[in-house]
Amino acid sequence: MKFLPRANPTVAQMKLHKERRTRKAKAKACLFAAVSPSIFIKIMKIDSTAEIWEYLKEEYKGDERIKNMQVMNLIREFEMKKMRESDAVKDYAVQLLSIADKVRLLGKEFSNEKIVQKILVTLPEKYEATISSLENSKDLSTISLTELLHSLEAVEQRRLMRQGDTAEGAFQARMHKNAGHKNGKVNNNKSCGNNQKNGVFPPCPHCKKTNHSPQKCWWRPDVKCNKCGKQGHVERICKNQQQEETSAAVDYCQEEQLFAATCFANKSTSKSWLVDSGCTNHMTNNQDLFRELDRTIISKVRIGNGEYIPVKGKGTVAIESQTGLKLIYDVLFVPDIDQNLLSVGQLVEKEFKVYFEDRNCIIKDAEGKEVFNIKMKGKSFALNLLEDEHTAILQQDSTTMFWDRRVEHFHHDDVLYMKKIK
């Protein structure tokens, strides 16, 4: 219906006409904004707001039978809703409220009590303790929807905060990025899992299995074993390797536990030794430091994040210093760590005394003689024998025991004396 002004309108009539036109345009804009794009195409050519409203009313009102069918479908959807373990309480409540609002728009009653009962019945098992607490403290038949949602959301938030706490702290060891490739176990398991997800491979011509490609078969005739030197298999399945691991496991079955810092603020080099109170054994990743290395001792060490890394041997490490050659006994060879470690526990076990005072780490032997005095750098104690001047050795035996008598080497003090009198 169009509103046309009179031939000679008054100021009040002109003002009223302007207001009516504004209201008409505003109502039309509201209807256009409320409908979906597909419906907007159907009503965009209708000029009158009243005609647009009548069209929408006839299109979507329907009779009572259609309304009842829609309500039944919505109630069925509501009854079939269940909260999954990964769903958030707020998202699940929004889904139920959306269905309830649709039912109410169709003119049917839908109380919040039904929503409360639905939430209590369909909650996952992890909320059982919360429901029991509410049953003991309140009457669930009178609890409001808002109160229930607030209680569940608070519990959910606390659980997420606890799960978000990471294990990265001052007592974790870093591993090389290629450590998984060295171990072989993790990467091989993952690759097999991915292959099985992607599909079944054709039978391997070497081992007749269907869970890997021929290029990744352990029994390839062109591959050479690094353990026994024979062709036709890899080191992982070598019989000699399995026999050594079995014999070593009988004699050395106890798993060591390693804790080390995630980062070293003092920028210590690989030649330095970090004094670690959480490490149970001396450890190094440098094979060249070993004077004697027994590779039959094979085990594992556990790092701070719970993962296990392999031990490839145990032996005696020779370290060159300004005062001579130093030997450290019972050192584990762990290729996957990035820092040499001195175990405080192993030093104490060898009757050494370790003190931490005045930003220094002082190591003394059983007689009370000072062996090392290490200054703290970046909240850690890194021992570098080539940079720092130290006064003693890392064992109770005499310094003459540091030289291999079997080949009749001269003692370091004797060499210095001969150089002096030359």
C-alpha positions as CSV (number, residue, x, y, z in Angstrom):
1,M,0.0,0.0,0.0
2,K,1.5,3.3,-1.1
3,F,1.1,6.5,0.9
4,L,0.7,9.5,-1.3
5,P,0.7,13.1,0.0
6,R,-2.2,15.4,-0.7
7,A,-2.1,18.2,-3.2
8,N,-1.3,20.8,-0.6
9,P,0.1,18.9,2.4
10,T,0.8,20.5,5.6
11,V,4.1,20.3,7.4
12,A,2.7,17.6,9.7
13,Q,1.4,15.6,6.8
14,M,4.8,15.9,5.0
15,K,6.6,14.8,8.2
16,L,4.2,11.8,8.5
17,H,4.7,10.8,4.9
18,K,8.5,10.9,5.3
19,E,8.3,8.7,8.5
20,R,6.1,6.2,6.7
21,R,8.5,5.9,3.8
22,T,11.4,5.5,6.2
23,R,9.6,2.8,8.1
24,K,8.6,1.0,4.9
25,A,12.2,0.9,3.7
26,K,13.5,-0.2,7.1
27,A,11.0,-3.0,7.4
28,K,11.9,-4.2,3.9
29,A,15.6,-4.1,4.7
30,C,14.9,-6.2,7.8
31,L,13.1,-8.8,5.9
32,F,15.8,-9.0,3.3
33,A,18.5,-9.4,6.0
34,A,16.5,-12.1,7.8
35,V,16.1,-14.5,4.9
36,S,18.7,-16.8,3.2
37,P,20.1,-15.9,-0.2
38,S,17.9,-18.4,-2.0
39,I,14.8,-16.8,-0.5
40,F,16.0,-13.3,-1.2
41,I,16.1,-14.0,-4.9
42,K,12.4,-14.8,-4.8
43,I,11.3,-11.7,-2.9
44,M,13.7,-9.1,-4.2
45,K,11.3,-8.0,-7.0
46,I,8.3,-7.5,-4.6
47,D,7.9,-3.8,-3.9
48,S,5.5,-3.8,-1.0
49,T,6.6,-4.8,2.5
50,A,3.2,-6.2,3.2
51,E,3.3,-8.4,0.0
52,I,6.7,-9.7,1.0
53,W,5.4,-10.7,4.4
54,E,2.3,-12.4,3.0
55,Y,4.5,-14.3,0.6
56,L,6.7,-15.6,3.4
57,K,3.7,-16.4,5.5
58,E,2.0,-18.5,2.9
59,E,5.3,-20.1,1.9
60,Y,6.5,-21.3,5.4
61,K,3.5,-21.2,7.7
62,G,2.0,-24.5,6.5
63,D,-0.9,-26.2,8.1
64,E,-1.1,-27.9,11.5
65,R,-0.2,-31.3,10.2
66,I,3.0,-30.1,8.7
67,K,3.9,-28.3,11.9
68,N,3.4,-31.5,13.9
69,M,5.6,-33.4,11.5
70,Q,8.3,-30.8,11.9
71,V,8.0,-30.9,15.7
72,M,8.3,-34.7,15.7
73,N,11.4,-34.6,13.5
74,L,13.0,-32.1,15.8
75,I,12.1,-34.1,19.0
76,R,13.5,-37.2,17.3
77,E,16.7,-35.4,16.5
78,F,16.8,-34.1,20.1
79,E,16.4,-37.6,21.6
80,M,19.2,-39.0,19.3
81,K,21.7,-36.4,20.3
82,K,24.6,-37.7,22.4
83,M,27.7,-35.9,23.6
84,R,31.0,-37.3,22.3
85,E,34.2,-37.4,24.2
86,S,35.7,-34.7,22.0
87,D,32.7,-32.3,22.3
88,A,32.8,-29.3,24.5
89,V,30.0,-28.7,27.0
90,K,29.2,-25.3,25.5
91,D,29.0,-26.6,22.0
92,Y,26.8,-29.6,23.0
93,A,24.5,-27.3,24.9
94,V,24.2,-24.9,21.9
95,Q,23.1,-27.8,19.7
96,L,20.3,-28.8,22.1
97,L,19.2,-25.2,22.6
98,S,19.0,-24.7,18.9
99,I,16.6,-27.7,18.5
100,A,14.5,-26.5,21.4
101,D,14.2,-23.0,19.9
102,K,13.0,-24.4,16.6
103,V,10.3,-26.4,18.4
104,R,9.2,-23.3,20.3
105,L,9.0,-21.3,17.1
106,L,6.6,-23.9,15.8
107,G,4.3,-23.1,18.7
108,K,5.0,-26.1,20.9
109,E,6.2,-26.1,24.5
110,F,9.7,-27.2,25.3
111,S,10.9,-26.7,28.8
112,N,14.5,-26.3,30.0
113,E,14.0,-29.2,32.3
114,K,14.1,-31.5,29.3
115,I,17.4,-30.0,28.3
116,V,18.8,-30.5,31.8
117,Q,17.8,-34.1,31.9
118,K,19.1,-34.7,28.4
119,I,22.5,-33.3,29.3
120,L,22.7,-35.3,32.6
121,V,21.8,-38.5,30.8
122,T,24.1,-38.2,27.8
123,L,27.3,-36.8,29.5
124,P,30.5,-38.9,28.9
125,E,31.9,-41.1,31.7
126,K,34.6,-38.4,32.5
127,Y,31.8,-36.3,34.1
128,E,30.5,-39.0,36.4
129,A,32.2,-37.5,39.4
130,T,30.7,-34.1,38.7
131,I,27.2,-35.5,38.4
132,S,27.6,-37.5,41.6
133,S,28.7,-34.3,43.4
134,L,25.7,-32.4,42.1
135,E,23.4,-35.3,43.2
136,N,24.8,-35.1,46.7
137,S,24.7,-31.4,47.1
138,K,21.6,-30.3,45.1
139,D,18.3,-31.6,43.9
140,L,18.7,-32.2,40.2
141,S,15.0,-31.8,39.5
142,T,15.3,-28.1,40.5
143,I,18.7,-27.2,39.1
144,S,18.6,-24.6,36.4
145,L,20.1,-25.0,33.0
146,T,22.5,-22.1,33.5
147,E,23.7,-23.4,36.8
148,L,24.4,-26.9,35.3
149,L,26.3,-25.5,32.4
150,H,28.5,-23.3,34.6
151,S,29.4,-26.3,36.8
152,L,30.2,-28.5,33.8
153,E,32.2,-25.8,32.0
154,A,34.3,-25.1,35.2
155,V,35.2,-28.8,35.5
156,E,36.0,-29.0,31.8
157,Q,38.2,-25.9,32.0
158,R,40.2,-27.3,34.9
159,R,40.7,-30.6,33.1
160,L,42.0,-28.8,30.0
161,M,44.4,-26.8,32.1
162,R,45.8,-29.9,33.7
163,Q,46.2,-31.6,30.3
164,G,47.9,-28.6,28.9
165,D,50.8,-28.8,31.3
166,T,53.8,-29.9,29.3
167,A,56.6,-32.0,30.6
168,E,59.2,-29.6,29.2
169,G,61.2,-28.3,32.1
170,A,64.6,-28.2,33.5
171,F,65.0,-32.0,33.5
172,Q,64.5,-33.2,29.9
173,A,67.1,-34.2,27.4
174,R,67.1,-33.0,23.8
175,M,67.5,-35.6,21.1
176,H,68.9,-35.1,17.6
177,K,66.3,-34.7,14.9
178,N,67.5,-37.8,13.2
179,A,67.5,-39.9,16.4
180,G,64.4,-41.7,15.2
181,H,66.3,-42.8,12.1
182,K,69.1,-44.1,14.2
183,N,66.9,-46.1,16.4
184,G,64.9,-47.4,13.5
185,K,62.0,-48.6,15.6
186,V,59.8,-45.5,15.7
187,N,60.2,-44.5,12.1
188,N,59.8,-48.0,10.8
189,N,56.6,-48.5,12.8
190,K,55.2,-45.2,11.6
191,S,56.0,-46.0,8.0
192,C,54.4,-49.4,8.2
193,G,51.3,-47.8,9.8
194,N,51.0,-45.2,7.1
195,N,51.5,-47.8,4.4
196,Q,48.7,-50.0,5.9
197,K,46.4,-47.0,6.0
198,N,47.1,-46.1,2.4
199,G,46.5,-49.6,1.2
200,V,47.9,-53.1,0.9
201,F,51.1,-53.5,-1.1
202,P,51.6,-56.2,-3.7
203,P,53.5,-59.3,-2.3
204,C,57.1,-58.5,-1.8
205,P,59.4,-60.6,-4.1
206,H,61.9,-61.0,-1.3
207,C,59.8,-61.9,1.8
208,K,56.3,-62.4,0.3
209,K,54.7,-60.0,2.8
210,T,52.2,-57.3,1.8
211,N,52.8,-54.6,4.4
212,H,55.7,-52.8,2.7
213,S,57.2,-52.0,-0.7
214,P,60.2,-54.0,-2.1
215,Q,62.5,-51.0,-1.7
216,K,61.9,-51.1,2.1
217,C,62.3,-54.9,2.5
218,W,64.8,-56.0,5.1
219,W,65.6,-59.1,3.0
220,R,66.8,-57.3,-0.2
221,P,69.5,-59.3,-1.9
222,D,71.5,-56.2,-2.8
223,V,71.7,-54.8,0.8
224,K,74.8,-55.4,3.0
225,C,74.6,-56.0,6.7
226,N,76.7,-53.6,8.7
227,K,77.1,-56.1,11.5
228,C,78.3,-59.3,9.9
229,G,79.3,-57.9,6.5
230,K,77.1,-60.4,4.6
231,Q,74.6,-59.5,1.9
232,G,70.9,-60.3,1.9
233,H,69.6,-58.7,5.0
234,V,69.9,-55.5,7.1
235,E,71.6,-55.1,10.5
236,R,68.2,-54.9,12.3
237,I,67.4,-58.6,11.6
238,C,71.0,-59.9,11.7
239,K,71.4,-63.1,13.8
240,N,74.7,-61.9,15.2
241,Q,73.1,-58.7,16.4
242,Q,70.2,-60.5,18.0
243,Q,72.6,-62.9,19.8
244,E,74.7,-60.0,21.2
245,E,71.6,-58.1,22.4
246,T,70.3,-61.2,24.1
247,S,73.5,-61.9,25.9
248,A,73.9,-58.3,26.9
249,A,70.4,-58.1,28.1
250,V,71.1,-61.0,30.6
251,D,74.2,-59.2,32.0
252,Y,73.0,-55.7,31.8
253,C,69.2,-55.7,31.9
254,Q,68.7,-52.7,34.2
255,E,67.5,-49.7,32.3
256,E,69.3,-46.4,33.2
257,Q,67.4,-43.2,33.6
258,L,68.6,-39.9,32.3
259,F,67.5,-36.4,33.0
260,A,69.2,-33.5,31.4
261,A,68.4,-29.8,30.7
262,T,66.5,-28.9,27.6
263,C,68.8,-26.1,26.8
264,F,72.2,-24.9,27.9
265,A,72.3,-21.2,28.4
266,N,76.1,-21.2,28.9
267,K,76.6,-22.3,25.3
268,S,78.7,-25.2,26.4
269,T,80.5,-27.1,23.6
270,S,80.4,-30.8,22.9
271,K,83.9,-31.1,24.5
272,S,82.6,-29.9,27.9
273,W,81.0,-32.2,30.5
274,L,77.8,-31.1,32.2
275,V,77.5,-32.0,35.9
276,D,74.0,-33.5,36.2
277,S,72.5,-34.5,39.5
278,G,69.6,-36.3,37.8
279,C,71.7,-38.5,35.5
280,T,72.5,-42.0,36.9
281,N,75.6,-42.6,34.7
282,H,78.3,-40.7,33.0
283,M,77.3,-40.4,29.3
284,T,78.8,-39.1,26.0
285,N,77.8,-39.1,22.4
286,N,81.4,-38.9,21.1
287,Q,82.8,-42.3,20.2
288,D,86.3,-40.8,19.6
289,L,86.7,-40.0,23.3
290,F,86.7,-43.7,24.3
291,R,90.0,-45.3,25.1
292,E,88.2,-48.6,25.7
293,L,84.7,-49.4,24.5
294,D,82.7,-52.6,25.1
295,R,80.0,-52.7,22.5
296,T,78.4,-55.9,23.8
297,I,76.8,-53.8,26.6
298,I,73.6,-52.7,25.0
299,S,70.8,-51.2,26.9
300,K,68.4,-48.2,27.0
301,V,68.2,-44.9,28.9
302,R,65.0,-43.1,29.6
303,I,65.0,-39.3,29.2
304,G,62.8,-36.7,30.9
305,N,59.9,-36.9,28.4
306,G,59.5,-40.7,29.0
307,E,61.1,-41.8,25.7
308,Y,63.9,-44.4,25.5
309,I,67.1,-44.0,23.6
310,P,69.7,-46.7,23.0
311,V,73.0,-47.3,24.7
312,K,75.6,-48.6,22.2
313,G,78.4,-49.5,24.7
314,K,80.3,-48.8,27.9
315,G,83.9,-48.0,28.5
316,T,86.7,-45.7,29.6
317,V,86.9,-42.1,28.3
318,A,90.3,-40.4,27.9
319,I,90.2,-36.6,28.1
320,E,93.1,-34.3,27.3
321,S,93.6,-31.4,29.7
322,Q,96.3,-28.8,30.5
323,T,97.6,-31.0,33.4
324,G,97.6,-34.2,31.5
325,L,95.4,-37.1,30.3
326,K,92.3,-37.8,32.4
327,L,90.4,-41.0,32.4
328,I,86.7,-41.4,33.3
329,Y,85.6,-45.0,33.9
330,D,82.2,-46.6,33.3
331,V,80.9,-44.1,30.7
332,L,77.9,-45.0,28.6
333,F,78.1,-44.4,24.9
334,V,74.7,-42.8,23.9
335,P,74.8,-41.4,20.4
336,D,71.4,-39.6,20.6
337,I,72.3,-37.1,23.3
338,D,73.8,-33.8,22.5
339,Q,75.8,-33.1,25.7
340,N,78.4,-35.0,27.6
341,L,77.1,-35.7,31.1
342,L,78.9,-36.3,34.5
343,S,76.7,-38.1,36.9
344,V,76.7,-36.8,40.5
345,G,75.3,-40.1,41.7
346,Q,78.1,-42.1,40.1
347,L,80.7,-39.8,41.5
348,V,79.3,-40.2,45.0
349,E,79.2,-44.0,44.5
350,K,82.9,-43.9,43.7
351,E,83.4,-42.1,47.2
352,F,83.8,-38.7,45.7
353,K,82.2,-35.7,47.4
354,V,80.2,-33.1,45.5
355,Y,79.4,-29.6,46.9
356,F,77.3,-26.8,45.4
357,E,78.1,-23.5,47.1
358,D,78.8,-19.9,46.1
359,R,77.9,-20.5,42.4
360,N,80.6,-23.2,42.3
361,C,80.6,-27.0,42.0
362,I,83.4,-28.5,44.1
363,I,84.4,-32.2,43.6
364,K,86.6,-33.8,46.2
365,D,88.1,-37.3,46.5
366,A,87.7,-39.6,49.5
367,E,90.6,-38.0,51.2
368,G,89.1,-34.5,51.0
369,K,91.5,-33.3,48.2
370,E,89.9,-30.9,45.8
371,V,89.6,-32.5,42.3
372,F,87.5,-29.9,40.4
373,N,86.2,-26.4,41.1
374,I,83.6,-25.6,38.4
375,K,82.1,-22.2,38.1
376,M,78.4,-21.8,37.3
377,K,77.7,-20.5,33.8
378,G,74.1,-19.9,32.7
379,K,72.6,-21.9,35.7
380,S,74.6,-25.0,34.9
381,F,78.1,-26.4,35.7
382,A,80.0,-27.3,32.5
383,L,83.5,-28.8,32.9
384,N,85.9,-28.1,30.1
385,L,89.4,-29.5,30.9
386,L,91.1,-27.6,28.1
387,E,89.8,-24.2,29.2
388,D,89.8,-24.4,33.0
389,E,92.8,-25.1,35.1
390,H,92.1,-28.1,37.4
391,T,94.3,-29.6,40.0
392,A,93.5,-33.3,40.2
393,I,91.9,-36.3,38.6
394,L,88.6,-38.1,38.4
395,Q,89.6,-41.3,40.2
396,Q,91.1,-42.5,43.5
397,D,94.0,-44.3,42.0
398,S,97.4,-42.7,41.6
399,T,98.1,-40.6,38.5
400,T,100.4,-43.3,37.3
401,M,97.4,-45.5,36.6
402,F,96.4,-43.1,33.8
403,W,99.1,-44.4,31.6
404,D,99.1,-47.7,29.9
405,R,101.8,-49.7,31.5
406,R,101.5,-52.5,29.0
407,V,103.1,-50.3,26.3
408,E,105.5,-48.6,28.8
409,H,104.3,-45.1,28.3
410,F,106.1,-42.3,30.2
411,H,104.2,-40.5,32.9
412,H,103.1,-37.0,32.0
413,D,105.1,-35.5,35.0
414,D,108.2,-37.3,33.8
415,V,107.8,-35.9,30.3
416,L,107.5,-32.4,31.7
417,Y,110.6,-32.9,33.9
418,M,112.7,-34.2,31.0
419,K,111.6,-31.2,29.0
420,K,112.6,-28.9,31.8
421,I,116.2,-30.3,32.3
422,K,116.8,-30.6,28.5
